[in-house]
Amino acid sequence: MHIGFPFRVDHRGRTAGADDEEYVRGLIEQVLFTAPGERVNRPDFGSGLRQLLFQPASGELATATRALVQAALQQWLGAEVAVQAVDVVADDATVRVTVQYRTRSAPAPVTAVITRAA
């Protein structure tokens, strides 16, 4: 068991846990939605994906964002997951990121769809 993300207390009054799949999804969310410079002891951690919300949508921006997301995930989670595909869709003030990955311990690919609004 791992500590759940976001940190919370379960019905027993203890730190909520997460299974392997929930844990990895939480790690992916942390990398994607942490802005570089946001963490004091790791100023380069994160992907800067939130900045996409304020940029005009275009094909070039989507391509650059896919590369940004894939690079950030490989840099920070390369030991945990093998990223197979990334798709980013920006619609008004909502970003939907679809990441297909395979954990190092599980052979079957997993798809995580993460949606955030500004």
C-alpha positions as CSV (number, residue, x, y, z in Angstrom):
1,M,0.0,0.0,0.0
2,H,1.0,3.6,-0.7
3,I,-0.1,6.9,0.8
4,G,-3.2,8.1,-1.2
5,F,-3.1,11.3,-3.3
6,P,-4.3,13.8,-2.4
7,F,-3.4,13.2,1.2
8,R,-6.6,12.5,3.2
9,V,-7.8,10.6,6.2
10,D,-9.9,7.4,5.8
11,H,-13.0,6.3,7.7
12,R,-10.8,4.8,10.5
13,G,-9.0,8.1,11.1
14,R,-5.8,6.9,9.5
15,T,-3.9,8.1,6.5
16,A,-5.8,6.9,3.4
17,G,-3.9,4.3,1.3
18,A,-3.8,3.7,-2.4
19,D,-3.2,0.5,-4.4
20,D,-0.5,0.5,-7.1
21,E,-2.7,1.8,-9.9
22,E,-4.1,4.7,-7.8
23,Y,-0.6,5.6,-6.6
24,V,0.8,5.8,-10.1
25,R,-2.1,7.9,-11.3
26,G,-1.5,10.3,-8.4
27,L,2.2,10.5,-9.3
28,I,1.2,11.4,-12.9
29,E,-1.2,14.1,-11.7
30,Q,1.5,15.6,-9.4
31,V,4.0,15.8,-12.3
32,L,1.5,17.2,-14.8
33,F,-0.1,19.9,-12.6
34,T,2.9,21.1,-10.6
35,A,4.5,24.2,-12.1
36,P,8.3,24.4,-12.3
37,G,9.4,26.5,-9.4
38,E,6.4,25.5,-7.2
39,R,8.4,23.1,-5.0
40,V,11.0,24.7,-2.8
41,N,13.6,21.8,-2.8
42,R,12.9,20.7,-6.4
43,P,12.5,23.9,-8.4
44,D,12.7,22.0,-11.7
45,F,10.0,19.4,-10.8
46,G,6.7,19.6,-12.8
47,S,5.6,20.1,-16.4
48,G,4.1,23.5,-16.6
49,L,0.9,22.1,-18.1
50,R,-1.3,24.7,-16.4
51,Q,0.1,27.4,-18.7
52,L,-1.7,25.7,-21.6
53,L,-5.0,27.0,-20.2
54,F,-4.0,30.5,-21.1
55,Q,-2.6,29.9,-24.6
56,P,-4.6,30.1,-27.8
57,A,-5.3,26.5,-29.0
58,S,-3.5,25.4,-32.1
59,G,-2.0,22.3,-33.6
60,E,1.5,23.4,-32.9
61,L,0.7,24.1,-29.3
62,A,-0.9,20.6,-28.9
63,T,2.2,19.0,-30.4
64,A,4.5,20.9,-28.2
65,T,2.4,20.1,-25.1
66,R,2.4,16.4,-25.9
67,A,6.2,16.5,-26.1
68,L,6.4,18.5,-22.9
69,V,4.1,16.1,-21.0
70,Q,5.9,13.0,-22.3
71,A,9.4,14.4,-21.4
72,A,8.3,15.4,-17.9
73,L,6.8,12.0,-17.2
74,Q,9.9,10.2,-18.5
75,Q,12.1,12.5,-16.5
76,W,10.3,12.2,-13.2
77,L,8.6,8.8,-13.4
78,G,10.8,6.9,-15.7
79,A,11.6,4.4,-13.0
80,E,7.9,3.7,-12.3
81,V,6.2,3.9,-15.7
82,A,6.9,3.5,-19.4
83,V,4.8,6.1,-21.3
84,Q,3.4,4.7,-24.5
85,A,1.2,7.5,-25.7
86,V,0.1,11.0,-24.7
87,D,-2.9,13.0,-26.0
88,V,-3.7,16.6,-24.9
89,V,-6.9,18.4,-25.7
90,A,-7.5,22.0,-24.6
91,D,-11.1,23.2,-24.7
92,D,-11.7,26.7,-23.4
93,A,-10.5,26.6,-19.8
94,T,-10.3,22.8,-19.5
95,V,-7.4,20.6,-20.2
96,R,-7.8,16.8,-20.8
97,V,-4.7,14.7,-20.8
98,T,-4.8,11.1,-21.8
99,V,-1.7,9.1,-20.9
100,Q,-1.3,5.5,-21.9
101,Y,1.4,3.9,-19.8
102,R,2.6,0.6,-18.5
103,T,4.0,0.2,-15.0
104,R,7.3,-1.6,-14.7
105,S,5.7,-4.3,-12.6
106,A,2.5,-4.9,-14.7
107,P,2.6,-6.0,-18.3
108,A,-0.8,-4.6,-19.3
109,P,-1.1,-1.0,-20.4
110,V,-3.2,1.4,-18.4
111,T,-4.9,4.5,-19.7
112,A,-5.4,7.5,-17.4
113,V,-7.6,10.4,-18.4
114,I,-6.9,13.5,-16.3
115,T,-9.1,16.6,-16.7
116,R,-8.6,19.9,-15.0
117,A,-10.4,23.2,-15.3
118,A,-8.8,26.6,-14.7
